[in-house]
Amino acid sequence: MAVGCSLSSISYTPHLHWIICFPPHTQPTGPLFFWAYVFYLSKVLEFVDTLLIILSGSTGRLSFLHVYHHATVVVMCYLWLWTSQSLFPVALVTNASVHVLMYGYYLLCALGIRPRWKRVVTDCQIVQFMFSFAVSGWMLYLHFFGSGCSGIWGWCFNAGFNASLLYLFVDFHAKSYKKKREGGGGQTQIDESKIQ
């Protein structure tokens, strides 16, 4: 999805700023929206995974962050499509790239290899949210001082959701790595199922 959306962005967009700010009334068609739809379907699949964990009675594996993220990201991706939301190509590429790193980590753990870079996964997730706010500044500039951007109301939902996720991930990061920061010795044990 990250590669497909990146290639579509490079080859499909008439101007670089177009991936930041779709012209008003952009129709949700073409290669970029194809990748947005595939991304949306992948988030539905992730939510089904969460639902299966709940139905199996293994709710101890779930945290508020996990359930909230998986339930709400489906709505966010739907809004990308429904509102032809500006900025979604950047969000899709960064989020899909972070997930490649995260699932690569989980694959190695499943193979019995415990990489030492677990913290990098959480750090990348936090940087992703901060980057989205920085790029949102550019989009808002183009919206208010240009001809407008498509899907601004969808972006408002997305900005609020990203702000809440940034808070939750920073809080998770602070709690998870507190022992190591304080010099408590040894590795801090973290339950990987709690941070998806």
C-alpha positions as CSV (number, residue, x, y, z in Angstrom):
1,M,0.0,0.0,0.0
2,A,2.8,2.4,0.8
3,V,4.7,1.7,-2.4
4,G,1.5,1.7,-4.5
5,C,0.3,5.0,-3.1
6,S,3.7,6.5,-3.4
7,L,4.0,5.5,-7.1
8,S,0.5,6.7,-7.7
9,S,1.2,10.0,-6.1
10,I,4.4,10.6,-8.1
11,S,2.8,9.5,-11.5
12,Y,-0.8,10.7,-11.1
13,T,-0.6,14.1,-9.5
14,P,-0.3,17.1,-11.7
15,H,1.5,19.2,-9.0
16,L,3.4,18.1,-5.9
17,H,1.1,20.1,-3.6
18,W,-1.9,18.2,-5.0
19,I,-1.1,15.3,-2.7
20,I,-1.4,17.7,0.2
21,C,-4.4,19.6,-1.0
22,F,-6.9,18.1,-3.5
23,P,-8.8,20.7,-5.4
24,P,-12.3,21.3,-4.0
25,H,-14.9,18.8,-5.2
26,T,-12.3,16.2,-6.2
27,Q,-14.1,12.9,-7.1
28,P,-12.9,9.8,-5.2
29,T,-11.7,8.0,-8.3
30,G,-8.3,7.0,-9.8
31,P,-5.2,5.3,-8.5
32,L,-4.8,7.3,-5.2
33,F,-8.4,6.5,-4.2
34,F,-7.9,2.8,-5.1
35,W,-5.0,2.7,-2.6
36,A,-7.2,4.5,0.0
37,Y,-9.9,1.9,-0.5
38,V,-7.4,-1.0,-0.1
39,F,-6.0,0.7,3.0
40,Y,-9.6,1.1,4.3
41,L,-10.2,-2.6,3.8
42,S,-7.0,-3.5,5.6
43,K,-8.2,-1.5,8.6
44,V,-11.5,-3.4,8.5
45,L,-9.4,-6.6,8.6
46,E,-7.5,-5.2,11.6
47,F,-10.8,-4.5,13.4
48,V,-12.0,-8.0,12.7
49,D,-8.8,-9.2,14.5
50,T,-9.7,-7.1,17.5
51,L,-13.3,-8.4,17.4
52,L,-12.1,-12.0,17.3
53,I,-9.8,-11.4,20.4
54,I,-12.9,-10.0,22.2
55,L,-15.1,-12.9,21.2
56,S,-12.5,-15.4,22.2
57,G,-12.6,-14.0,25.8
58,S,-8.9,-13.0,25.7
59,T,-9.7,-9.4,26.6
60,G,-6.6,-9.3,28.8
61,R,-4.6,-8.9,25.6
62,L,-6.4,-5.7,24.7
63,S,-5.8,-2.2,25.9
64,F,-7.9,0.9,25.5
65,L,-5.4,2.2,23.0
66,H,-5.6,-1.0,20.9
67,V,-9.4,-1.1,20.8
68,Y,-9.9,2.7,20.3
69,H,-7.3,2.8,17.6
70,H,-8.7,-0.1,15.6
71,A,-12.3,0.9,16.0
72,T,-11.8,4.6,15.1
73,V,-9.2,4.2,12.3
74,V,-11.9,2.5,10.2
75,V,-14.1,5.6,10.5
76,M,-11.1,7.8,9.6
77,C,-10.4,5.8,6.4
78,Y,-14.0,5.8,5.4
79,L,-14.0,9.6,5.7
80,W,-10.9,9.8,3.4
81,L,-13.0,8.2,0.7
82,W,-16.4,9.8,1.4
83,T,-15.0,13.4,1.7
84,S,-12.2,13.0,-0.9
85,Q,-10.0,14.2,2.0
86,S,-6.9,16.2,1.2
87,L,-3.6,14.9,2.7
88,F,-4.7,11.3,2.9
89,P,-1.9,10.1,0.5
90,V,0.7,11.4,3.0
91,A,-1.1,9.8,5.9
92,L,-1.5,6.5,4.0
93,V,2.2,6.2,3.0
94,T,3.5,7.1,6.5
95,N,1.1,4.9,8.3
96,A,1.6,1.9,6.0
97,S,5.4,2.3,6.3
98,V,5.2,2.3,10.1
99,H,3.1,-0.8,9.9
100,V,5.7,-2.5,7.8
101,L,8.2,-1.8,10.5
102,M,5.9,-2.9,13.2
103,Y,4.8,-6.1,11.6
104,G,8.4,-6.9,10.7
105,Y,9.1,-6.7,14.4
106,Y,6.2,-9.0,15.2
107,L,7.3,-11.5,12.5
108,L,10.8,-11.6,14.0
109,C,9.3,-12.1,17.5
110,A,7.1,-15.0,16.1
111,L,10.2,-16.6,14.7
112,G,11.8,-16.5,18.1
113,I,14.1,-13.5,17.4
114,R,13.7,-10.6,20.0
115,P,15.0,-7.5,18.2
116,R,16.4,-4.8,20.4
117,W,14.7,-2.1,18.4
118,K,11.1,-2.4,19.8
119,R,11.2,1.1,21.2
120,V,11.9,2.4,17.6
121,V,8.5,1.1,16.5
122,T,6.7,3.2,19.2
123,D,9.0,6.2,18.5
124,C,8.1,6.0,14.7
125,Q,4.4,5.9,15.6
126,I,4.8,9.1,17.6
127,V,6.9,10.8,14.9
128,Q,4.2,9.8,12.4
129,F,1.6,11.8,14.3
130,M,3.8,14.8,14.8
131,F,4.7,14.8,11.1
132,S,1.0,14.7,10.2
133,F,0.4,17.9,12.2
134,A,3.4,19.6,10.5
135,V,2.1,18.7,7.0
136,S,-1.4,19.7,8.1
137,G,-0.1,23.2,8.6
138,W,0.9,23.3,4.9
139,M,-2.5,21.9,3.9
140,L,-4.3,24.5,6.0
141,Y,-2.2,27.3,4.4
142,L,-3.2,26.1,0.9
143,H,-6.8,25.8,2.0
144,F,-7.2,29.3,3.5
145,F,-4.8,31.2,1.3
146,G,-5.4,29.3,-1.9
147,S,-8.5,28.0,-3.7
148,G,-9.5,25.6,-0.9
149,C,-8.9,21.9,-0.3
150,S,-11.3,19.0,-0.7
151,G,-12.5,17.1,2.4
152,I,-11.7,19.7,5.1
153,W,-14.4,18.4,7.4
154,G,-13.0,14.9,7.1
155,W,-9.6,16.3,7.9
156,C,-11.0,17.9,11.1
157,F,-12.1,14.5,12.3
158,N,-8.7,13.1,11.4
159,A,-6.8,15.9,13.2
160,G,-8.8,15.3,16.4
161,F,-8.3,11.5,16.1
162,N,-4.5,12.0,15.5
163,A,-4.2,14.3,18.5
164,S,-5.9,11.7,20.8
165,L,-3.6,9.0,19.4
166,L,-0.5,11.1,19.9
167,Y,-1.5,11.6,23.5
168,L,-2.2,7.9,24.0
169,F,1.1,6.8,22.3
170,V,3.2,9.3,24.3
171,D,1.5,8.2,27.5
172,F,2.1,4.5,26.5
173,H,5.8,5.3,25.7
174,A,6.3,7.1,29.0
175,K,4.8,4.3,31.0
176,S,6.5,1.5,29.0
177,Y,10.0,2.8,29.1
178,K,10.0,4.5,32.5
179,K,11.9,1.8,34.2
180,K,14.7,1.8,31.7
181,R,14.9,5.7,31.8
182,E,15.2,5.6,35.6
183,G,18.1,3.1,35.4
184,G,16.1,0.3,36.9
185,G,18.4,-2.1,35.3
186,G,17.6,-4.8,32.8
187,Q,15.1,-4.6,29.9
188,T,11.6,-3.4,30.5
189,Q,9.2,-6.1,29.5
190,I,6.4,-4.8,27.3
191,D,3.4,-6.8,26.1
192,E,3.5,-6.3,22.3
193,S,-0.2,-7.0,21.9
194,K,-1.0,-3.8,23.8
195,I,0.5,-1.4,21.3
196,Q,-1.0,-2.1,17.9
